[in-house]
Amino acid sequence: MIKRRKLSHPVEVGLSFGLTSGVITSIGLMVGVYAGTESKEAVLASIVTIAIADSMSDALGIHIAEENENVHSTKEIWIATLTTFLAKCLFTGSFLIALLLLELKQAVIVNVIYGLFLLVAYNIFVGKKQSSKTINVVLEHVIIAILVVIASFLLGQWINKSF
């Protein structure tokens, strides 16, 4: 039997935050910009921008939050910071593939499905580690992601009609 290595706290923090933020921010932004502009260039530019700027911002937020806990070493704080940045960049950047290969509408649909799949898969992993029911963990986070997508779509449509 293969024994699984447990991820360190800083890596878990960075991976979970980077994945979750990367997915929810990307699909929300994609759907909102698509609904507001129907421009592939605008959607691509938005994803590239958040892959860098928002990843740096999130990494700094994690850095400060970990420092404020006052229980982690400097090395652990920097591992969490770098893992957050890299995970967010990677997961956000992965949404570019469909945008580059497909028509915009199809790419947005594929990316929403892909993003929800990533959230479900990761939350099954998290749910199995916790004592709570896995389905509750998955549903909580998927519902939040869907609400973000709906709100972004409606806001994008409103912007499109208003300006």
Secondary structure, DSSP 8 states (H G I E B T S, - for coil): --------HHHHHHHHHHHHHHHHHHHHHHHHHHHHH--HHHHHHHHHHIIIIIHHHHHHHHHHHHHHHT-S-HHHHHHHHHHHHHHHHHHHHHTHHHHHHS-HHHHHHHHHHHHHHHHHHHHHHHHHHSSS-HHHHHHHHHHHHHHHHHHHHHHHHHHHHH-
